Amino acid sequence: MSLIKLNNRSIKDVTSLPFGVGNLIHIQSQTASNSASISFTTGIDSTYKEYQFYFIDIHPRTDNVDFTFNLSTDSGSNYNVTKTTTYFSANHNESGSNAFIEYDTAFDLAQSTSDQKITINIGSDADQSLAGCLILFNPSSTTYVKHFISNTNGTAYHDYDRNVFVAGYGNTSSAINAIRFQMSSGNFDGTIAMFGVV
């Protein structure tokens, strides 16, 4: 078995991966700088059956806020796709005095058009941020619902490490062609990279 070396030093700079690693094709990256949201309104189409969005050093300007997303069927004119989701997390504080895993019904959705929380309570200290990935499956289908899975790790404002798992589906047979990421309040910094999977 041979090892495959990537010449790029950061995932945001990778344009594609060798076939031995996987067939991720970089479509575009966007960087927020005190921005209210990042929206991908082009590039989500029938070219790929799977799209992956990587979150790199997502840092809110407001303390104790939630990172969210929503989907669109009209190229971003509206972000209001009906969703049913699950949300659970593993948590551990810096002092090591408290650790727990929980399913939290306050953060899942049941046939709701609201933004889905990807994680909650992100801190705005200089060293606090979020990283992770959201996978959207077959968004151009006009037959089936649109499944998604997200896994993120972030630093909460009260110095907890929080690993969050979100999954669900957009309950529409219309094609999804845009996605928006934003905080529950205030602006943020960071990069989101979108890849297609061959």
Contact map, one row per residue, 1 for C-alpha under 8 A:
111000000000000000000000000000000000000000000000000000000000000000000000000000000000000000000000000000000000000000000000000000000000000000000000000000000000000000000000000000000000000000000000000000
111100000000000000000000000000000000000000000000000000000000000000000000000000000000000000000000000000000000000000000000000000000000000000000000000000000000000000000000000000000000000000000000000000
111110000000000000000000000000000000000000000000000000000000000000000000000000000000000000000000000000000000000000000000000000000000000000000000000000000000000000000000000000000000000000000000000000
011111000000000001011000000000000000000000000000000000000000000000000000000000000000000000000000000000000000000000000000000000000000000000000000000000000000000000000000000000000000000000000000000000
001111100000000000000000000000000000000000000000000000000000000000000000000000000000000000000000000000000000000000000000000000000000000000000000000000000000000000000000000000000000000000000000000000
000111111000000010000000000000000000000000000000000000000000000000000000000000000000000000000000000000000000000000000000000000000000000000000000000000000000000000000000000000000000000000000000000000
000011111000000000000000000000000000000000000000000000000000000000000000000000000000000000000000000000000000000000000000000000000000000000000000000000000000000000000000000000000000000000000000000000
000001111110110000000000000000000000000000000000000000000000000000000000000000000000000000000000000000000000000000000000000000000000000000000000000000000000000000000000000000000000000000000000000000
000001111110100000000000000000000000000000000000000000000000000000000000000000000000000000000000000000000000000000000000000000000000000000000000000000000000000000000000000000000000000000000000000000
000000011111110000000000000000000000000000000000000000000000000000000000000000000000000000000000000000000000000000000000000000000000000000000000000000000000000000000000000000000000000000000000000000
000000011111110000000000000000000000000000000000000000000000000000000000000000000000000000000000000000000000000000000000000000000000000000000000000000000000000000000000000000000000000000000000000000
000000000111110000000000000010000000000000000000000000010000000000000000000000000000000000000000000000000000000000000000000000000000000000000000000000000000000000000000000000000000000000000011100000
000000011111111000000000000000000000000000000000000000000000000000000000000000000000000000000000000000000000000000000000000000000000000000000000000000000000000000000000000000000000000000000000000000
000000010111111110000000010000000000000000000000000000000000000000000000000000000000000000000000000000000000000000000000000000000000000000000000000000000000000000000000000000000000000000000000000000
000000000000111110000000111000000000000000000000000000000000000000000000000000000000000000000000000000000000000000000000000000000000000000000000000000000000000000000000000000000000000000000000000000
000000000000011111000011110000000000000000000000000000000000000000000000000000000000000000000000000000000000000000000000000000000000000000000000000000000000000000000000000000000000000000000000000000
000001000000011111101111100000000000000000000000000000000000000000000000000000000000000000000000000000000000000000000000000000000000000000000000000000000000000000000000000000000000000000000000000000
000100000000000111111110000000000000000000000000000000000000000000000000000000000000000000000000000000000000000000000000000000000000000000000000000000000000000000000000000000000000000000000000000000
000000000000000011111110000000000000000000000000000000000000000000000000000000000000000000000000000000000000000000000000000000000000000000000000000000000000000000000000000000000000000000000000000000
000100000000000001111100000000000000000000000000000000000000000000000000000000000000000000000000000000000000000000000000000000000000000000000000000000000000000000000000000000000000000000000000000000
000100000000000011111110000000000000000000000000000000000000000000000000000000000000000000000000000000000000000000000000000000000000000000000000000000000000000000000000000000000000000000000000000000
000000000000000011111111000000000000000000000000000000000000000000000000000000000000000000000000000000000000000000000000000000000000000000000000000000000000000000000000000000000000000000000000000000
000000000000000111101111100000000000000000000000000000000000000000000000000000000000000000000000000000000000000000000000000000000000000000000000000000000000000000000000000000000000000000000000000011
000000000000000110000111110000000000000000000000000000000000000000000000000000000000000000000000000000000000000000000000000000000000000000000000000000000000000000000000000000000000000000000000001111
000000000000001110000011111000000000000000000000000000000000000000000000000000000000000000000000000000000000000000000000000000000000000000000000000000000000000000000000000000000000000000000000001111
000000000000011100000001111100000000000000000000000000000000000000000000000000000000000000000000000000000000000000000000000000000000000000000000000000000000000000000000000000000000000000000000111100
000000000000001000000000111110000000000000100000000000000000000000000000000000000000000000000000000000000000000000000000000000000000000000000000000000000000000000000000000000000000000000000000111100
000000000000000000000000011111000000000000000000000000000000000000000000000000000000000000000000000000000000000000000000000000000000000000000000000000000000000000000000000000000000000000000000111000
000000000001000000000000001111100000000000000000000000000000000000000000000000000000000000000000000000000000000000000000000000000000000000000000000000000000000000000000000000000000000000000011110000
000000000000000000000000000111110000010000000000000000000000000000000000000000000000000000000000000000000000000000000000000000000000000000000000000000000000000000000000000000000000000000000011100000
000000000000000000000000000011111000010000000000000000000000000000000000000000000000000000000000000000000000000000000000000000000000000000000000000000000000000000000000000000000000000000001111000000
000000000000000000000000000001111110110000000000000000000000000000000000000000000000000000000000000000000000000000000000000000000000000000000000000000000000000000000000000000000000000000011110000000
000000000000000000000000000000111110000000000000000000000000000000000000000000000000000000000000000000000000000000000000000000000000000000000000000000000000000000000000000000000000000000011100000000
000000000000000000000000000000011111000000000000000000000000100000000000000000000000000000000000000000000000000000000000000000000000000000000000000000000000000000000000000000000000000000111000000000
000000000000000000000000000000011111110000000000000000000000000000000000000000000000000000000000000000000000000000000000000000000000000000000000000000000000000000000000000000000000000000111000000000
000000000000000000000000000000000111110000000000000000000000000000000000000000000000000000000000000000000000000000000000000000000000000000000000000000000000000000000000000000000000011001110000000000
000000000000000000000000000000010011111000000000000000000000000000000000000000000000000000000000000000000000000000000000000000000000000000000000000000000000000000000000000000000001111000110000000000
000000000000000000000000000001110011111100000000000000000000000000000000000000000000000000000000000000000000000000000000000000000000000000000000000000000000000000000000000000000001110000000001000000
000000000000000000000000000000000000111110000000000000000000000000000000000100000000000000000000000000000000000000000000000000000000000000000000000000000000000000000000000000000111100000000000000000
000000000000000000000000000000000000011111110000000000000000000000000000000000000000000000000000000000000000000000000000000000000000000000000000000000000000000000000000000000000111000000000000000000
000000000000000000000000000000000000001111110000000000000000000000000000001100000000000000000000000000000000000000000000000000000000000000000000000000000000000000000000000000001110000000000000000000
000000000000000000000000000000000000000111111000000000000000000000000000001000000000000000000000000000000000000000000000000000000000000000000000000000000000000000000000000000001100000000000000000000
000000000000000000000000001000000000000111111000000000000000000000000000000000000000000000000000000000000000000000000000000000000000000000000000000000000000000000000000000000001000000000000000000000
000000000000000000000000000000000000000111111110001000000000000000000000000000000000000000000000000000000000000000000000000000000000000000110000000000000000000000000000000000011100000000000000000000
000000000000000000000000000000000000000001111111000000000000000000000000000000000000000000000000000000000000000000000000000000000000000000110000000000000000000000000000000000011000000000000000000000
000000000000000000000000000000000000000000011111100000000000000000000000000000000000000000000000000000000000000000000000000000000000000001111000000000000000000000000000000000000000000000000000000000
000000000000000000000000000000000000000000011111100000000000000000000000000000000000000000000000000000000000000000000000000000000000000000000000000000000000000000000000000000000000000000000000000000
000000000000000000000000000000000000000000001111111000000000000000000000000000000000000000000000000000000000000000000000000000000000000001000000000000000000000000000000000000000000000000000000000111
000000000000000000000000000000000000000000000111111000000000000000000000000000000000000000000000000000000000000000000000000000000000000011110000000000000000000000000000000000000000000000000000000111
000000000000000000000000000000000000000000000001111100000000000000000000000000000000000000000000000000000000000000000000000000000000001111100000000000000000000000000000000000000000000000000000000111
000000000000000000000000000000000000000000010001111110000000000000000000000000000000000000000000000000000000000000000000000000000000001111000000000000000000000000000000000000000000000000000000011110
000000000000000000000000000000000000000000000000011111000000000000000000000000000000000000000000000000000000000000000000000000000000111100000000000000000000000000000000000000000000000000000000011110
000000000000000000000000000000000000000000000000001111100000000000000000000000000000000000000000000000000000000000000000000000000000111000000000000000000000000000000000000000000000000000000001111000
000000000000000000000000000000000000000000000000000111110000000000000000000000000000000000000000000000000000000000000000000000000011110000000000000000000000000000000000000000000000000000000001110000
000000000000000000000000000000000000000000000000000011111100000000000000000000000000000000000000000000000000000000000000000000000111100000000000000000000000000000000000000000000000000000000111100000
000000000001000000000000000000000000000000000000000001111100000000000000000000000000000000000000000000000000000000000000000000000111000000000000000000000000000000000000000000000000000000000111000000
000000000000000000000000000000000000000000000000000000111110000000000000000000000000000000000000000000000000000000000000000000001110000000000000000000000000000000000000000000000000000000001110000000
000000000000000000000000000000000000000000000000000000111111000000000000000000000000000000000000000000000000000000000000000000001110000000000000000000000000000000000000000000000000000000011110000000
000000000000000000000000000000000000000000000000000000001111100000000000000000000000000000000000000000000000000000000000011100011100000000000000000000000000000000000000000000000000000000011100000000
000000000000000000000000000000000000000000000000000000000111111010000000000000000000000000000000000000000000000000000000011100001000000000000000000000000000000000000000000000000000001001111000000000
000000000000000000000000000000000100000000000000000000000011111000000000000000000000000000000000000000000000000000000000000100000000000000000000000000000000000000000000000000000000000001111000000000
000000000000000000000000000000000000000000000000000000000001111110000000000000000000000000000000000000000000000000000000001100000000000000000000000000000000000000000000000000000000000011110000000000
000000000000000000000000000000000000000000000000000000000001111110000000000000000000000000000000000000000000000000000000111110000000000000000000000000000000100000000000000000000000000000000000000000
000000000000000000000000000000000000000000000000000000000000011111000000000000000000000000000000000000000000000000000001111100000000000000000000000000000001100000000000000000000000000000000000000000
000000000000000000000000000000000000000000000000000000000001011111100000000000000000000000000000000000000000000000000001111000000000000000000000000000000000000000000000000000000000001110000000000000
000000000000000000000000000000000000000000000000000000000000000111110000000000000000000000000000000000000000000000001111110000000000000000000000000000000000000000000000000000000000001110000000000000
000000000000000000000000000000000000000000000000000000000000000011111000000000000000000000000000000000000000000000001111010000000000000000000000000000000000000000000000000000000000111100000000000000
000000000000000000000000000000000000000000000000000000000000000001111100000000000000000000000000000000000000000000111110000000000000000000000000000000000000000000000000000000000000111100000000000000
000000000000000000000000000000000000000000000000000000000000000000111110000000000000000000000000000000000000000000111100000000000000000000000000000000000000000000000000000000000011110000000000000000
000000000000000000000000000000000000000000000000000000000000000000011111000000111000000000000000000000000000000001110000000000000000000000000000000000000000000000000000000000000011100000000000000000
000000000000000000000000000000000000000000000000000000000000000000001111100000111000000000000000000000000000000000000000000000000000000000000000000000000000000000000000010000011111000000000000000000
000000000000000000000000000000000000000000000000000000000000000000000111111111111000000000000000000000000000000000000000000000000000000000000000000000000000000000000000000000011110000000000000000000
000000000000000000000000000000000000000000000000000000000000000000000011111101101000000000000000000000000000000000000000000000000000000000000000000000000000000000000000000001111100000000000000000000
000000000000000000000000000000000000000000000000000000000000000000000001111111000000000000000000000000000000000000000000000000000000000000000000000000000000000000000000000000011100000000000000000000
000000000000000000000000000000000000000011000000000000000000000000000001111111000000000000000000000000000000000000000000000000000000000000000000000000000000000000000000000000001100000000000000000000
000000000000000000000000000000000000001010000000000000000000000000000001111111100000000000000000000000000000000000000000000000000000000000000000000000000000000000000000000000001111000000000000000000
000000000000000000000000000000000000000000000000000000000000000000000001011111100000000000000000000000000000000000000000000000000000000000000000000000000000000000000000000000000000000000000000000000
000000000000000000000000000000000000000000000000000000000000000000000001111111110000000000000000000000000000000000000000000000000000000000000000000000000000000000000000000000000000000000000000000000
000000000000000000000000000000000000000000000000000000000000000000000111100111111000000000000000000000000000000000000000000000000000000000000000000000000000000000000000000000000011000000000000000000
000000000000000000000000000000000000000000000000000000000000000000000111000001111100000000000000000000000000000011100000000000000000000000000000000000000000000000000000000000000000000000000000000000
000000000000000000000000000000000000000000000000000000000000000000000111100000111110000000000000000000000000000110000000000000000000000000000000000000000000000000000000011100000000000000000000000000
000000000000000000000000000000000000000000000000000000000000000000000000000000011111000000000000000000000000001111000000000000000000000000000000000000000000000000000000011100000000000000000000000000
000000000000000000000000000000000000000000000000000000000000000000000000000000001111100000000000000000000000111110000000000000000000000000000000000000000000000000000001111000000000000000000000000000
000000000000000000000000000000000000000000000000000000000000000000000000000000000111110000000000000000000001111100000000000000000000000000000000000000000000000000000001111000000000000000000000000000
000000000000000000000000000000000000000000000000000000000000000000000000000000000011111000000000000000000001110000000000000000000000000000000000000000000000000000000111100000000000000000000000000000
000000000000000000000000000000000000000000000000000000000000000000000000000000000001111100000000000000001011100000000000000000000000000000000000000000000000000000000111000000000000000000000000000000
000000000000000000000000000000000000000000000000000000000000000000000000000000000000111110000000000000111011000000000000000000000000000000000000000000000000000000011110000000000000000000000000000000
000000000000000000000000000000000000000000000000000000000000000000000000000000000000011111000000000011110000000000000000000000000000000000000000000000000000000000011100000000000000000000000000000000
000000000000000000000000000000000000000000000000000000000000000000000000000000000000001111100000000011100000000000000000000000000000000000000000000000000000000001111000000000000000000000000000000000
000000000000000000000000000000000000000000000000000000000000000000000000000000000000000111110000001111000000000000000000000000000000000000000000000000000000000001110000000000000000000000000000000000
000000000000000000000000000000000000000000000000000000000000000000000000000000000000000011111000001110000000000000000000000000000000000000000000000000000000000111100000000000000000000000000000000000
000000000000000000000000000000000000000000000000000000000000000000000000000000000000000001111101011100000000000000000000000000000000000000000000000000000000000111000000000000000000000000000000000000
000000000000000000000000000000000000000000000000000000000000000000000000000000000000000000111111111000000000000000000000000000000000000000000000000000000000001110000000000000000000000000000000000000
000000000000000000000000000000000000000000000000000000000000000000000000000000000000000000011111100000000000000000000000000000000000000000000000000000000000001110000000000000000000000000000000000000
000000000000000000000000000000000000000000000000000000000000000000000000000000000000000000001111110000000000000000000000000000000000000000000000000000000000000000000000000000000000000000000000000000
000000000000000000000000000000000000000000000000000000000000000000000000000000000000000000011111111000000000000000000000000000000000000000000000000000000000000000000000000000000000000000000000000000
000000000000000000000000000000000000000000000000000000000000000000000000000000000000000000001111111000000000000000000000000000000000000000000000000000000000000000000000000000000000000000000000000000
000000000000000000000000000000000000000000000000000000000000000000000000000000000000000000011011111100000000000000000000000000000000000000000000000000000000000000000000000000000000000000000000000000
000000000000000000000000000000000000000000000000000000000000000000000000000000000000000001111001111110000000000000000000000000000000000000000000000000000000000000000000000000000000000000000000000000
000000000000000000000000000000000000000000000000000000000000000000000000000000000000000001110000011111000000000000000000000000000000000000000000000000000000000000000000000000000000000000000000000000
000000000000000000000000000000000000000000000000000000000000000000000000000000000000000111100000001111100000000000000000000000000000000000000000000000000000000000000000000000000000000000000000000000
000000000000000000000000000000000000000000000000000000000000000000000000000000000000000111000000000111110000000000000000000000000000000000000000000000000000000000000000000000000000000000000000000000
000000000000000000000000000000000000000000000000000000000000000000000000000000000000001110000000000011111000000000000000000000000000000000000000000000000000000000000000000000000000000000000000000000
000000000000000000000000000000000000000000000000000000000000000000000000000000000000001100000000000001111111000000000000000000000000000000000000000000000000000000000000000000000000000000000000000000
000000000000000000000000000000000000000000000000000000000000000000000000000000000000011000000000000000111111000000000000000000000000000000000000000000000000000000000000000000000000000000000000000000
000000000000000000000000000000000000000000000000000000000000000000000000000000000000000000000000000000011111000000000000000000000000000000000000000000000000000000000000000000000000000000000000000000
000000000000000000000000000000000000000000000000000000000000000000000000000000000000011000000000000000011111100000011000000000000000000000000000000000000000000000000000000000000000000000000000000000
000000000000000000000000000000000000000000000000000000000000000000000000000000000001111000000000000000011111110000011000000000000000000000000000000000000000000000000000000000000000000000000000000000
000000000000000000000000000000000000000000000000000000000000000000000000000000000011110000000000000000000011111101010000000000000000000000000000000000000000000000000000000000000000000000000000000000
000000000000000000000000000000000000000000000000000000000000000000000000000000000011100000000000000000000001111100000000000000000000000000000000000000000000000000000000000000000000000000000000000000
000000000000000000000000000000000000000000000000000000000000000000000000000000000111000000000000000000000000111110000000000000000000000000000000000000000000000000000000001000000000000000000000000000
000000000000000000000000000000000000000000000000000000000000000000000000000000001111000000000000000000000000111111000000000000000000000000000000000000000000000000000000000000000000000000000000000000
000000000000000000000000000000000000000000000000000000000000000000000000000000011110000000000000000000000000001111100000000000000000000000000000000000000000000000000000000000000000000000000000000000
000000000000000000000000000000000000000000000000000000000000000000000100000000010100000000000000000000000000100111110000000000000000000000000000000000000000000000000000000000000000000000000000000000
000000000000000000000000000000000000000000000000000000000000000000011100000000010000000000000000000000000000000011111000000000000000000000000000000000000000000000000000000000000000000000000000000000
000000000000000000000000000000000000000000000000000000000000000000011100000000000000000000000000000000000011100001111100000000000000000000000000000000000000000000000000000000000000000000000000000000
000000000000000000000000000000000000000000000000000000000000000001111000000000000000000000000000000000000011000000111111000000000000000000000000000000000000000000000000000000000000000000000000000000
000000000000000000000000000000000000000000000000000000000000000001111000000000000000000000000000000000000000000000011111000000000000000000000000000001110000000000011100000000000000000000000000000000
000000000000000000000000000000000000000000000000000000000000000001110000000000000000000000000000000000000000000000001111110000000000000000000000000000010100000000010000000000000000000000000000000000
000000000000000000000000000000000000000000000000000000000000000111100000000000000000000000000000000000000000000000001111110000000000000000000000000000000001000000000000000000000000000000000000000000
000000000000000000000000000000000000000000000000000000000000001111000000000000000000000000000000000000000000000000000011111000000000000000000000000000000001100000000000000000000000000000000000000000
000000000000000000000000000000000000000000000000000000000011001111100000000000000000000000000000000000000000000000000011111100011100000000000000000000000111100000000000000000000000000000000000000000
000000000000000000000000000000000000000000000000000000000011011110000000000000000000000000000000000000000000000000000000111110011000000000000000000000000011111000000000000000000000000000000000000000
000000000000000000000000000000000000000000000000000000000011111100000000000000000000000000000000000000000000000000000000011111111000000000000000000000000000100000000000000000000000000000000000000000
000000000000000000000000000000000000000000000000000000000000001000000000000000000000000000000000000000000000000000000000001111110000000000000000000000000000100000000000000000000000000000000000000000
000000000000000000000000000000000000000000000000000000000000000000000000000000000000000000000000000000000000000000000000000111110000000000000000000000000000000000000000000000000000000000000000000000
000000000000000000000000000000000000000000000000000000000000000000000000000000000000000000000000000000000000000000000000000111111000000000000000000000000000000000000000000000000000000000000000000000
000000000000000000000000000000000000000000000000000000000010000000000000000000000000000000000000000000000000000000000000011111111100000000000000000000000111100000000000000000000000000000000000000000
000000000000000000000000000000000000000000000000000000001111000000000000000000000000000000000000000000000000000000000000011100111110000000000000000000000110000000000000000000000000000000000000000000
000000000000000000000000000000000000000000000000000000111110000000000000000000000000000000000000000000000000000000000000010000011111000000000000000000011110000000000000000000000000000000000000000000
000000000000000000000000000000000000000000000000000001111100000000000000000000000000000000000000000000000000000000000000000000001111100000000000000000011100000000000000000000000000000000000000000000
000000000000000000000000000000000000000000000000000001110000000000000000000000000000000000000000000000000000000000000000000000000111110000000000000001111000000000000000000000000000000000000000000000
000000000000000000000000000000000000000000000000000111100000000000000000000000000000000000000000000000000000000000000000000000000011111000000000000001110000000000000000000000000000000000000000000000
000000000000000000000000000000000000000000000000000111000000000000000000000000000000000000000000000000000000000000000000000000000001111100000000000111100000000000000000000000000000000000000000000000
000000000000000000000000000000000000000000000000011110000000000000000000000000000000000000000000000000000000000000000000000000000000111110000000000111000000000000000000000000000000000000000000000000
000000000000000000000000000000000000000000000000011100000000000000000000000000000000000000000000000000000000000000000000000000000000011111100000011110000000000000000000000000000000000000000000000000
000000000000000000000000000000000000000000000000111000000000000000000000000000000000000000000000000000000000000000000000000000000000001111100000011100000000000000000000000000000000000000000000000000
000000000000000000000000000000000000000000000101111000000000000000000000000000000000000000000000000000000000000000000000000000000000000111111000011000000000000000000000000000000000000000000000000000
000000000000000000000000000000000000000000011100110000000000000000000000000000000000000000000000000000000000000000000000000000000000000111111000010000000000000000000000000000111000000000000000000000
000000000000000000000000000000000000000000011100100000000000000000000000000000000000000000000000000000000000000000000000000000000000000001111100000000000000000000000000000001111000000000000000000000
000000000000000000000000000000000000000000000100000000000000000000000000000000000000000000000000000000000000000000000000000000000000000001111111110000000000000000000000000011100000000000000000000000
000000000000000000000000000000000000000000000000000000000000000000000000000000000000000000000000000000000000000000000000000000000000000000011111000000000000000000000000000011100000000000000000000000
000000000000000000000000000000000000000000000000000000000000000000000000000000000000000000000000000000000000000000000000000000000000000000001111100000000000000000000000000011000000000000000000000000
000000000000000000000000000000000000000000000000000000000000000000000000000000000000000000000000000000000000000000000000000000000000000000001111110000000000000000000000000110000000000000000000000000
000000000000000000000000000000000000000000000000000000000000000000000000000000000000000000000000000000000000000000000000000000000000000000001011111000000000000000000000111110000000000000000000000000
000000000000000000000000000000000000000000000000000000000000000000000000000000000000000000000000000000000000000000000000000000000000000111101001111100000000000000000000111110010000000000000000000000
000000000000000000000000000000000000000000000000000000000000000000000000000000000000000000000000000000000000000000000000000000000000000111000000111110000000000000000011110000000000000000000000000000
000000000000000000000000000000000000000000000000000000000000000000000000000000000000000000000000000000000000000000000000000000000000011110000000011111000000000000000011100000000000000000000000000000
000000000000000000000000000000000000000000000000000000000000000000000000000000000000000000000000000000000000000000000000000000000000011100000000001111100000000000001111000000000000000000000000000000
000000000000000000000000000000000000000000000000000000000000000000000000000000000000000000000000000000000000000000000100000000000001111000000000000111110000000000011110000000000000000000000000000000
000000000000000000000000000000000000000000000000000000000000000000000000000000000000000000000000000000000000000000000100000000000001110000000000000011111000000000111100000000000000000000000000000000
000000000000000000000000000000000000000000000000000000000000000000000000000000000000000000000000000000000000000000000110000000000111100000000000000001111100000000111000000000000000000000000000000000
000000000000000000000000000000000000000000000000000000000000000000000000000000000000000000000000000000000000000000000000000000000111000000000000000000111110000011110000000000000000000000000000000000
000000000000000000000000000000000000000000000000000000000000000000000000000000000000000000000000000000000000000000000010010000011110000000000000000000011111000011100000000000000000000000000000000000
000000000000000000000000000000000000000000000000000000000000000000000000000000000000000000000000000000000000000000000000011000011100000000000000000000001111101111000000000000000000000000000000000000
000000000000000000000000000000000000000000000000000000000000000100000000000000000000000000000000000000000000000000000001111000010000000000000000000000000111111111000000000000000000000000000000000000
000000000000000000000000000000000000000000000000000000000000001100000000000000000000000000000000000000000000000000000000111110010000000000000000000000000011111100000000000000000000000000000000000000
000000000000000000000000000000000000000000000000000000000000000000000000000000000000000000000000000000000000000000000000001000000000000000000000000000000001111100000000000000000000000000000000000000
000000000000000000000000000000000000000000000000000000000000000000000000000000000000000000001100000000000000000000000000001000000000000000000000000000000011111110000000000000000000000000000000000000
000000000000000000000000000000000000000000000000000000000000000000000000000000000000000000111100000000000000000000000000000000000000000000000000000000000011111111000000000000000000000000000000000000
000000000000000000000000000000000000000000000000000000000000000000000000000000000000000000111100000000000000000000000000000000000000000000000000000000001111001111100000000000000000000000000000000000
000000000000000000000000000000000000000000000000000000000000000000000000000000000000000011110000000000000000000000000000000000000000000000000000000000001111000111110000000000000000000000000000000000
000000000000000000000000000000000000000000000000000000000000000000000000000000000000000011100000000000000000000000000000000000000000000000000000000000111100000011111000000000000000000000000000000000
000000000000000000000000000000000000000000000000000000000000000000000000000000000000001111000000000000000000000000000110000000000000000000000000000001111000000001111100000000000000000000000000000000
000000000000000000000000000000000000000000000000000000000000000000000000000000000000001110000000000000000000000000000100000000000000000000000000000011110000000000111110000000000000000000000000000000
000000000000000000000000000000000000000000000000000000000000000000000000000000000000111100000000000000000000000000000100000000000000000000000000000011100000000000011111000000000000000000000000000000
000000000000000000000000000000000000000000000000000000000000000000000000000000000000111000000000000000000000000000000000000000000000000000000000001111000000000000001111100000000000000000000000000000
000000000000000000000000000000000000000000000000000000000000000000000000000000000011110000000000000000000000000000000000000000000000000000000000001110000000000000000111110000000000000000000000000000
000000000000000000000000000000000000000000000000000000000000000000000000000000000011100000000000000000000000000000000000000000000000000000000000111100000000000000000011111000000000000000000000000000
000000000000000000000000000000000000000000000000000000000000000000000010000000001111000000000000000000000000000000000000000000000000000000000000111000000000000000000001111100000000000000000000000000
000000000000000000000000000000000000000000000000000000000000000000000000000000001111000000000000000000000000001000000000000000000000000000000000110000000000000000000000111110000000000000000000000000
000000000000000000000000000000000000000000000000000000000000000000000000000000001100000000000000000000000000000000000000000000000000000000000001110000000000000000000000011111100000000000000000000000
000000000000000000000000000000000000000000000000000000000000000000000000000000000000000000000000000000000000000000000000000000000000000000001111110000000000000000000000001111100000000000000000000000
000000000000000000000000000000000000000000000000000000000000000000000000100000000000000000000000000000000000000000000000000000000000000000011110000000000000000000000000000111110000000000000000000000
000000000000000000000000000000000000000000000000000000000000000000000000100000000000000000000000000000000000000000000000000000000000000000111100000000000000000000000000000111111000000000000000000000
000000000000000000000000000000000000000000011000000000000000000000000011110000000000000000000000000000000000000000000000000000000000000000110000010000000000000000000000000001111100000000000000000000
000000000000000000000000000000000000000011111000000000000000000000000011111100000000000000000000000000000000000000000000000000000000000000110000000000000000000000000000000000111110000000000000000000
000000000000000000000000000000000000001111010000000000000000000000000011111100000000000000000000000000000000000000000000000000000000000000000000000000000000000000000000000000011111000000000000000000
000000000000000000000000000000000000001110000000000000000000000000001111000100100000000000000000000000000000000000000000000000000000000000000000000000000000000000000000000000001111100000000000000000
000000000000000000000000000000000000111100000000000000000000000000001110000100100000000000000000000000000000000000000000000000000000000000000000000000000000000000000000000000000111110000000000000000
000000000000000000000000000000000000111000000000000000000000000000111100000000000000000000000000000000000000000000000000000000000000000000000000000000000000000000000000000000000011111000000000000000
000000000000000000000000000000000001110000000000000000000000000000111000000000000000000000000000000000000000000000000000000000000000000000000000000000000000000000000000000000000001111100110000000000
000000000000000000000000000000000001100000000000000000000001000011110000000000000000000000000000000000000000000000000000000000000000000000000000000000000000000000000000000000000000111111110000000000
000000000000000000000000000000000000000000000000000000000000000011110000000000000000000000000000000000000000000000000000000000000000000000000000000000000000000000000000000000000000011111000000000000
000000000000000000000000000000000000000000000000000000000000010011000000000000000000000000000000000000000000000000000000000000000000000000000000000000000000000000000000000000000000001111100000000000
000000000000000000000000000000000001000000000000000000000001110000000000000000000000000000000000000000000000000000000000000000000000000000000000000000000000000000000000000000000000001111110000000000
000000000000000000000000000000000111100000000000000000000001110000000000000000000000000000000000000000000000000000000000000000000000000000000000000000000000000000000000000000000000011011111000000000
000000000000000000000000000000011111100000000000000000000111110000000000000000000000000000000000000000000000000000000000000000000000000000000000000000000000000000000000000000000000011001111100000000
000000000000000000000000000000111110000000000000000000001111100000000000000000000000000000000000000000000000000000000000000000000000000000000000000000000000000000000000000000000000000000111110000000
000000000000000000000000000000111000000000000000000000111110000000000000000000000000000000000000000000000000000000000000000000000000000000000000000000000000000000000000000000000000000000011111000000
000000000001000000000000000011110000000000000000000000111100000000000000000000000000000000000000000000000000000000000000000000000000000000000000000000000000000000000000000000000000000000001111100000
000000000001000000000000000011100000010000000000000011110000000000000000000000000000000000000000000000000000000000000000000000000000000000000000000000000000000000000000000000000000000000000111110000
000000000001000000000000011111000000000000000000000011100000000000000000000000000000000000000000000000000000000000000000000000000000000000000000000000000000000000000000000000000000000000000011111000
000000000000000000000000011110000000000000000000001111000000000000000000000000000000000000000000000000000000000000000000000000000000000000000000000000000000000000000000000000000000000000000001111100
000000000000000000000001111100000000000000000000001110000000000000000000000000000000000000000000000000000000000000000000000000000000000000000000000000000000000000000000000000000000000000000000111110
000000000000000000000001111000000000000000000001111100000000000000000000000000000000000000000000000000000000000000000000000000000000000000000000000000000000000000000000000000000000000000000000011111
000000000000000000000011100000000000000000000001111100000000000000000000000000000000000000000000000000000000000000000000000000000000000000000000000000000000000000000000000000000000000000000000001111
000000000000000000000011100000000000000000000001110000000000000000000000000000000000000000000000000000000000000000000000000000000000000000000000000000000000000000000000000000000000000000000000000111
